[in-house]
Amino acid sequence: IFLLIILIALIVGIVYKTKQNGGGVSGLLSVLVGHDEETLKKLDPIQVLLMGVSTDNGGKLTDTIMIGSYDPKTQNASLLSIPRDTFVGKNPKTGTGSDKINSLYQKGPEKTLEKVNELTGLDIKYYMVIDNQALIDLVDIIGGVEFFVPDDMDYDDTSQDLHIHLKKGLQVLDGDKAEQLVRFRKNNDNTTYSGDHAKDDYGRMQTQREFIIETVKQTIQAKNILKIKDIIDLAYEYVETNLSISVVKDYVPYAINLDMSSIQSAVLPGGSYGPPTYPLWFFIADKNKTADLVDELYGTDEEVVDGEGEEETPIEKEEPDDTTTIVVDKVEVDKKETSQIKIEILNSSGSENVLTEVKKALKDKGYNVTGKSTFTTISKTTIINKTNVDAKFTDDILQLLKVGNVSTSSVSSSDVDITIIIGKDYNK
C-alpha cells in the first residue's frame, strides 16, 4: 500500500509537471529530461553544419554541405545548402581543386566549419559528419522512403562505381536508390533536371534538401518506434559530431512538435563560373545577398567576414554582383518577342495565390512561363537575367510586378532565360 501511494504521488507529480511544460508528449519528455517551464525561455536557436561524406577518387569529400537550424521558441527551422564547388581560396584565377569547400574535410571537419562561418558571418559551433552509408542503411531500416523522383535519371561513372538509373514518379526508394537520387546531377547525355526543378548542382541540392525532409518525416512515424535501437546504432557507427548528448536532450522535447512541411529551404546565393575566366568551375558566393539571406533565415545582423589574411574574391563583370533596384520608363514589347523568352517563377512569397496570379499576368503578355512554390519564404522579389536577354524584357517584367531587383547570373546549362523569385514584398 505504501509503495502504491508513492507510485500514485509520482504519477500525479509527473502529470502536473507535464501540464506545466505544455502537456502532451513534448511536456512529458521535458519532465523526463529535467526541464521546467523556464527551460524553454533560456534555450537559444541552434545551428549545426551537416556534412554528407563520400569517397571520390580515393579521398573523402563532402558531397553534401548544409546548415541546419532550429529555434525551439518559434518552431522555425531551415536548411541552407552550400554548393560543393564553393570557392574558399584567395584568387579563383589561380585556384585549384583544393580551393573548393568540399575538399576541406580532408583537413578535418573543423576546417569546413571555419570556412562556412566565414562565408555566412554566422558563429556555428556544432558539426555533424554523416557517411553516405548511413543514409542507405537508415532508408532500409525504416522500410524505404516514399518520394516523387522529379526526373528520369540515367548516369554512369565507372571511376566512382556510381550508376544511377531511376524513373520519374512517386515510388518507394530503398537505400541504394536513395543514394542514386541524392547524388544525381546530370545524365550521360549531359542533360539535367527538366521543367520547374532547379538544374545541375542546384537541382541536386534541391533534391537533397527535399529528400532529407521527407526521410525525417517518415522516420519519426510511430511505426518505427521499435526500430529506435537500430537507428541509434547507425548513428554511433556512421556519424561524427561534436554535439554532446546534454545539448541534444535540451532540444528534443520541443523538436518533436516541429512541422516538417514548414522547414525553410534555400541555397547560398551566388553563381557558377569557369573556363576561360578561371581554370576550373567554381561557385562564387555573392556576399551581399548572402548577408541578406542569413539575416532573413537566422535573424542576425552580423556582417559577412572575409577570411583572415585572405584577399577578397575579385569581382568580374559577369559575376552575380550586378544587382540594383530600378524604376523603369514604360517599355513596349511584342508578343512575338516575348513568346521566345522562357521564364521560371519561384514563388517564395508565402501565398499560393501569388503564383497563379503572376503566371497568368506573364502568359497574357505572351511569355513562355513555368512556375512552382518553394519551401523558402523571402522578403524581396528578384528578377535574374540568366542568358543576357535584352533589358527591355526585364524592364517589362518590372513594370508588370511593380517591385523587384534585377540581377544577372550566367548559370551553366540553364534552360530558362529569366528566373523570377517572388518575395513577400509583392503586392497585387
C-alpha positions as CSV (number, residue, x, y, z in Angstrom):
1,I,0.0,0.0,0.0
2,F,2.9,2.3,0.9
3,L,4.6,1.7,-2.5
4,L,1.3,2.2,-4.3
5,I,0.8,5.6,-2.6
6,I,4.3,6.6,-3.6
7,L,3.7,5.5,-7.2
8,I,0.4,7.5,-7.4
9,A,2.1,10.5,-6.0
10,L,4.9,10.2,-8.6
11,I,2.3,9.9,-11.4
12,V,0.3,12.9,-10.1
13,G,3.6,14.9,-9.9
14,I,4.6,13.9,-13.4
15,V,1.2,14.7,-14.8
16,Y,1.2,18.1,-13.1
17,K,4.7,19.0,-14.3
18,T,3.8,17.7,-17.8
19,K,0.9,20.2,-17.9
20,Q,3.2,23.0,-16.7
21,N,5.6,22.2,-19.5
22,G,2.9,22.4,-22.2
23,G,1.3,19.0,-22.0
24,G,1.4,16.1,-24.5
25,V,4.4,14.1,-25.4
26,S,6.6,17.2,-25.5
27,G,5.6,18.1,-22.0
28,L,6.3,14.6,-20.8
29,L,9.7,14.5,-22.4
30,S,10.6,17.8,-20.9
31,V,9.8,16.4,-17.4
32,L,11.8,13.2,-18.1
33,V,14.9,15.2,-19.1
34,G,14.6,17.5,-16.1
35,H,13.1,20.6,-17.7
36,D,10.7,23.1,-16.2
37,E,8.6,25.9,-17.6
38,E,11.6,28.2,-17.5
39,T,13.9,26.0,-19.6
40,L,12.5,26.9,-23.0
41,K,12.9,30.6,-22.3
42,K,16.6,30.1,-21.9
43,L,17.1,28.0,-25.0
44,D,18.8,29.7,-27.9
45,P,18.3,28.8,-31.5
46,I,20.8,26.1,-32.6
47,Q,22.7,25.8,-35.9
48,V,24.6,22.7,-37.0
49,L,26.8,22.2,-40.0
50,L,25.7,19.0,-41.7
51,M,28.2,17.2,-44.0
52,G,27.5,14.2,-46.1
53,V,30.8,12.4,-46.9
54,S,31.5,10.1,-49.8
55,T,34.7,8.6,-51.2
56,D,35.5,10.1,-54.6
57,N,38.7,9.4,-56.4
58,G,40.3,7.9,-53.3
59,G,39.7,10.8,-51.0
60,K,37.0,11.8,-48.5
61,L,34.9,14.7,-49.9
62,T,31.8,16.4,-48.6
63,D,29.2,15.7,-51.3
64,T,26.5,17.5,-49.2
65,I,27.1,20.6,-47.1
66,M,24.1,22.2,-45.3
67,I,23.4,24.4,-42.3
68,G,20.5,23.0,-40.3
69,S,18.9,25.4,-37.9
70,Y,16.1,25.2,-35.3
71,D,14.5,27.7,-33.0
72,P,12.6,25.9,-30.2
73,K,10.7,29.1,-29.2
74,T,9.3,29.9,-32.6
75,Q,9.4,26.4,-34.1
76,N,11.2,27.8,-37.1
77,A,13.7,25.5,-38.9
78,S,15.7,25.8,-42.1
79,L,18.2,24.0,-44.3
80,L,20.7,26.1,-46.2
81,S,22.8,24.3,-48.9
82,I,26.4,25.3,-49.5
83,P,27.4,24.2,-53.1
84,R,30.2,21.7,-53.0
85,D,32.3,23.7,-55.6
86,T,32.1,26.9,-53.5
87,F,35.5,28.7,-53.8
88,V,37.2,29.3,-50.5
89,G,40.8,30.2,-51.7
90,K,42.5,33.5,-52.3
91,N,42.1,34.0,-56.0
92,P,39.9,32.0,-58.3
93,K,42.1,32.8,-61.3
94,T,44.8,30.7,-59.8
95,G,42.5,28.3,-58.0
96,T,42.9,24.5,-57.8
97,G,40.6,21.7,-56.7
98,S,41.8,22.1,-53.1
99,D,40.3,25.6,-53.1
100,K,36.8,24.1,-53.3
101,I,34.9,23.7,-50.0
102,N,34.2,20.0,-50.5
103,S,37.9,19.2,-50.2
104,L,38.4,20.8,-46.8
105,Y,37.0,17.9,-44.9
106,Q,40.3,16.0,-45.6
107,K,41.9,18.5,-43.2
108,G,39.2,17.9,-40.6
109,P,35.5,18.9,-40.1
110,E,36.6,22.0,-38.1
111,K,38.2,23.4,-41.2
112,T,35.0,23.2,-43.1
113,L,33.1,24.7,-40.2
114,E,35.5,27.6,-40.0
115,K,35.1,28.4,-43.7
116,V,31.3,28.2,-43.6
117,N,31.3,30.7,-40.7
118,E,33.5,33.0,-42.8
119,L,31.2,32.7,-45.8
120,T,28.0,33.3,-43.8
121,G,29.1,35.5,-41.0
122,L,27.5,33.0,-38.6
123,D,29.1,31.5,-35.4
124,I,28.1,27.9,-35.9
125,K,29.6,25.8,-33.1
126,Y,28.4,22.3,-34.0
127,Y,29.0,20.0,-36.9
128,M,27.7,16.6,-37.8
129,V,29.6,14.4,-40.4
130,I,27.4,11.7,-41.8
131,D,28.8,8.9,-44.0
132,N,26.7,8.3,-47.1
133,Q,26.3,4.7,-46.0
134,A,24.2,6.0,-43.0
135,L,21.5,7.3,-45.4
136,I,21.4,4.0,-47.3
137,D,21.1,1.9,-44.1
138,L,18.5,4.3,-42.5
139,V,16.2,4.2,-45.5
140,D,16.4,0.4,-45.5
141,I,15.8,0.2,-41.7
142,I,12.5,2.1,-42.0
143,G,11.4,0.1,-45.0
144,G,12.1,2.6,-47.7
145,V,11.0,6.3,-48.3
146,E,8.1,7.2,-50.5
147,F,9.3,10.1,-52.7
148,F,8.5,11.7,-56.0
149,V,11.5,11.3,-58.3
150,P,11.4,14.6,-60.3
151,D,13.0,13.3,-63.5
152,D,14.2,10.2,-65.3
153,M,17.8,9.7,-64.2
154,D,20.4,7.8,-66.2
155,Y,24.1,8.3,-65.3
156,D,27.2,6.1,-65.0
157,D,30.6,6.9,-63.7
158,T,32.8,3.8,-63.5
159,S,35.7,5.7,-61.8
160,Q,33.4,6.1,-58.8
161,D,31.4,2.9,-59.3
162,L,28.4,5.1,-59.5
163,H,25.4,4.0,-61.5
164,I,22.2,6.0,-61.4
165,H,19.1,4.6,-63.1
166,L,15.7,5.9,-61.8
167,K,12.4,6.6,-63.4
168,K,10.4,9.7,-62.8
169,G,7.4,9.4,-60.4
170,L,6.2,8.6,-57.0
171,Q,7.8,5.5,-55.6
172,V,9.2,3.8,-52.5
173,L,13.0,4.1,-52.7
174,D,15.3,1.7,-50.9
175,G,18.7,2.7,-49.6
176,D,20.5,2.0,-52.9
177,K,18.0,4.1,-54.9
178,A,18.1,6.8,-52.3
179,E,21.8,7.2,-52.8
180,Q,21.4,7.4,-56.5
181,L,18.7,10.1,-56.1
182,V,20.8,12.4,-53.9
183,R,24.0,12.1,-56.0
184,F,22.3,12.7,-59.4
185,R,23.3,15.9,-61.2
186,K,23.1,15.1,-64.9
187,N,22.5,12.3,-67.4
188,N,25.0,10.5,-69.6
189,D,24.0,12.8,-72.5
190,N,24.7,15.9,-70.3
191,T,21.0,16.8,-69.9
192,T,19.9,17.7,-66.4
193,Y,16.7,18.2,-64.4
194,S,13.9,19.4,-66.6
195,G,10.7,21.6,-66.1
196,D,10.4,23.6,-62.9
197,H,13.2,21.8,-61.0
198,A,16.5,23.6,-60.4
199,K,19.3,22.5,-62.7
200,D,22.7,20.8,-62.3
201,D,24.2,21.2,-58.8
202,Y,21.4,23.5,-57.8
203,G,19.0,20.7,-58.7
204,R,21.0,18.1,-56.8
205,M,21.0,20.4,-53.7
206,Q,17.2,21.0,-54.0
207,T,16.6,17.2,-54.3
208,Q,18.9,16.5,-51.3
209,R,17.0,19.0,-49.1
210,E,13.6,17.7,-50.1
211,F,14.6,14.1,-49.6
212,I,16.2,14.7,-46.2
213,I,13.0,16.4,-45.0
214,E,10.8,13.6,-46.3
215,T,13.1,10.9,-44.8
216,V,12.9,12.6,-41.4
217,K,9.1,12.9,-41.6
218,Q,8.8,9.2,-42.4
219,T,11.5,8.1,-39.8
220,I,9.7,9.7,-36.9
221,Q,6.4,7.9,-37.5
222,A,5.1,5.8,-34.7
223,K,5.6,2.5,-36.7
224,N,9.3,3.0,-36.4
225,I,9.4,3.2,-32.6
226,L,10.6,-0.4,-32.3
227,K,13.5,0.3,-34.7
228,I,15.0,3.0,-32.5
229,K,17.8,0.8,-31.3
230,D,18.9,0.1,-34.9
231,I,18.8,3.8,-35.7
232,I,20.9,4.7,-32.6
233,D,23.4,2.0,-33.5
234,L,23.6,3.5,-37.0
235,A,24.4,6.9,-35.6
236,Y,27.2,5.5,-33.5
237,E,28.7,3.8,-36.5
238,Y,28.4,6.4,-39.2
239,V,28.1,9.8,-37.5
240,E,30.9,12.0,-36.3
241,T,29.9,15.1,-34.3
242,N,30.9,17.5,-31.5
243,L,27.3,17.7,-30.3
244,S,27.0,16.3,-26.8
245,I,24.0,14.3,-25.5
246,S,23.5,17.0,-22.9
247,V,22.9,19.6,-25.7
248,V,20.7,17.3,-27.8
249,K,18.4,16.4,-25.0
250,D,17.6,20.1,-24.3
251,Y,16.1,20.4,-27.8
252,V,14.4,17.0,-28.3
253,P,11.3,17.7,-26.2
254,Y,10.4,20.7,-28.4
255,A,11.7,19.4,-31.8
256,I,9.1,16.7,-31.8
257,N,6.4,19.4,-32.3
258,L,8.2,20.7,-35.5
259,D,6.0,20.7,-38.6
260,M,8.4,19.3,-41.1
261,S,6.5,20.8,-44.1
262,S,7.2,24.3,-42.7
263,I,11.0,23.9,-42.9
264,Q,12.5,26.7,-45.0
265,S,14.9,25.6,-47.7
266,A,17.5,27.8,-49.5
267,V,20.9,27.7,-51.2
268,L,23.8,30.0,-50.8
269,P,23.4,32.9,-53.3
270,G,26.0,33.2,-56.0
271,G,26.9,31.8,-59.4
272,S,29.0,29.2,-61.2
273,Y,31.9,30.4,-63.3
274,G,34.7,28.5,-65.1
275,P,37.0,28.5,-68.1
276,P,38.2,30.6,-69.8
277,T,37.9,33.1,-66.9
278,Y,39.0,30.6,-64.3
279,P,41.0,27.3,-64.6
280,L,38.2,25.3,-63.0
281,W,34.4,25.6,-62.4
282,F,33.9,27.4,-59.1
283,F,30.8,28.5,-57.3
284,I,31.4,32.1,-56.1
285,A,29.2,33.3,-53.3
286,D,27.6,36.7,-53.5
287,K,28.5,38.3,-50.2
288,N,25.8,41.0,-50.2
289,K,23.0,38.5,-51.0
290,T,24.4,36.0,-48.6
291,A,24.3,38.6,-45.8
292,D,20.6,39.3,-46.6
293,L,19.7,35.7,-46.7
294,V,21.5,34.9,-43.4
295,D,19.7,37.8,-41.8
296,E,16.4,36.5,-43.1
297,L,16.9,32.9,-42.0
298,Y,18.7,33.4,-38.7
299,G,17.7,36.9,-37.7
300,T,21.3,38.1,-37.3
301,D,22.8,41.4,-38.2
302,E,26.3,40.2,-38.4
303,E,28.4,41.2,-41.3
304,V,29.9,38.6,-43.7
305,V,33.5,38.2,-42.7
306,D,36.4,37.8,-45.0
307,G,38.9,35.1,-44.3
308,E,41.8,36.2,-42.1
309,G,44.8,37.2,-44.2
310,E,42.9,36.4,-47.4
311,E,42.3,38.6,-50.4
312,E,38.7,39.4,-51.3
313,T,37.5,37.4,-54.2
314,P,37.9,39.6,-57.3
315,I,34.6,40.7,-58.8
316,E,34.4,40.1,-62.6
317,K,31.8,41.9,-64.6
318,E,29.9,38.7,-65.3
319,E,29.6,37.7,-61.6
320,P,26.3,37.9,-59.8
321,D,27.1,41.3,-58.2
322,D,25.2,43.5,-60.7
323,T,22.1,43.9,-58.5
324,T,20.2,47.1,-58.4
325,T,16.7,48.2,-57.6
326,I,15.4,50.3,-60.5
327,V,12.4,52.3,-61.7
328,V,11.9,52.0,-65.4
329,D,10.2,54.1,-68.0
330,K,7.3,52.4,-69.8
331,V,8.5,49.9,-72.4
332,E,6.6,48.1,-75.1
333,V,7.4,44.5,-76.2
334,D,5.8,42.5,-79.0
335,K,4.2,39.1,-78.2
336,K,6.2,37.5,-81.0
337,E,9.3,38.5,-79.0
338,T,8.0,37.6,-75.5
339,S,7.0,34.1,-76.8
340,Q,10.6,33.4,-77.3
341,I,11.5,34.2,-73.7
342,K,11.4,31.3,-71.2
343,I,10.6,32.3,-67.6
344,E,10.6,30.2,-64.5
345,I,8.8,31.6,-61.4
346,L,9.8,30.5,-57.9
347,N,7.1,31.6,-55.5
348,S,8.7,32.5,-52.2
349,S,6.0,35.0,-51.1
350,G,4.2,32.6,-48.7
351,S,1.0,32.9,-50.7
352,E,-0.2,30.2,-53.0
353,N,-2.4,32.6,-54.9
354,V,0.5,34.7,-56.0
355,L,2.0,32.1,-58.2
356,T,-1.2,31.7,-60.2
357,E,-1.6,35.5,-60.5
358,V,1.9,36.2,-61.7
359,K,1.9,33.2,-64.2
360,K,-1.3,34.5,-65.7
361,A,-0.1,38.1,-66.0
362,L,3.1,37.0,-67.8
363,K,1.3,34.5,-70.1
364,D,-1.2,37.2,-71.0
365,K,1.8,39.2,-72.3
366,G,3.0,36.2,-74.3
367,Y,5.9,34.9,-72.2
368,N,6.7,31.2,-72.0
369,V,6.2,30.6,-68.3
370,T,6.6,27.7,-65.8
371,G,6.4,28.1,-62.0
372,K,6.2,26.5,-58.6
373,S,6.0,27.3,-54.9
374,T,9.1,26.8,-52.7
375,F,9.7,25.9,-49.1
376,T,11.7,29.2,-48.7
377,T,9.9,32.5,-47.9
378,I,12.0,35.6,-48.7
379,S,11.3,39.2,-48.3
380,K,12.5,40.8,-51.6
381,T,11.5,39.9,-55.2
382,T,14.4,39.2,-57.6
383,I,14.5,39.0,-61.3
384,I,17.5,37.1,-62.6
385,N,18.6,37.5,-66.2
386,K,20.3,34.2,-66.9
387,T,21.0,34.4,-70.6
388,N,21.7,38.1,-71.1
389,V,18.4,38.8,-72.9
390,D,17.6,42.3,-73.8
391,A,17.0,44.5,-70.8
392,K,13.6,45.6,-72.2
393,F,12.2,42.2,-71.1
394,T,13.3,42.6,-67.5
395,D,12.1,46.2,-67.6
396,D,8.8,44.9,-68.9
397,I,8.5,42.4,-66.0
398,L,9.4,45.2,-63.5
399,Q,6.6,47.3,-64.9
400,L,4.2,44.3,-64.5
401,L,5.2,43.3,-61.0
402,K,5.9,46.9,-59.8
403,V,8.6,45.5,-57.5
404,G,11.9,43.7,-57.7
405,N,15.6,43.8,-58.0
406,V,17.3,42.9,-61.3
407,S,20.4,40.8,-61.4
408,T,22.5,38.9,-64.0
409,S,23.8,35.5,-63.3
410,S,25.1,33.3,-66.1
411,V,24.4,29.8,-64.8
412,S,25.7,27.0,-67.0
413,S,23.2,24.7,-68.6
414,S,20.2,27.0,-67.7
415,D,17.2,26.2,-69.9
416,V,15.4,29.4,-69.0
417,D,16.2,32.9,-69.9
418,I,14.8,34.6,-66.7
419,T,14.1,33.4,-63.2
420,I,11.7,35.4,-61.1
421,I,11.8,34.8,-57.3
422,I,8.6,36.3,-55.8
423,G,9.1,37.7,-52.3
424,K,6.8,38.9,-49.6
425,D,7.2,42.5,-51.0
426,Y,5.0,41.6,-54.0
427,N,1.5,43.2,-53.8
428,K,-1.4,42.5,-56.2
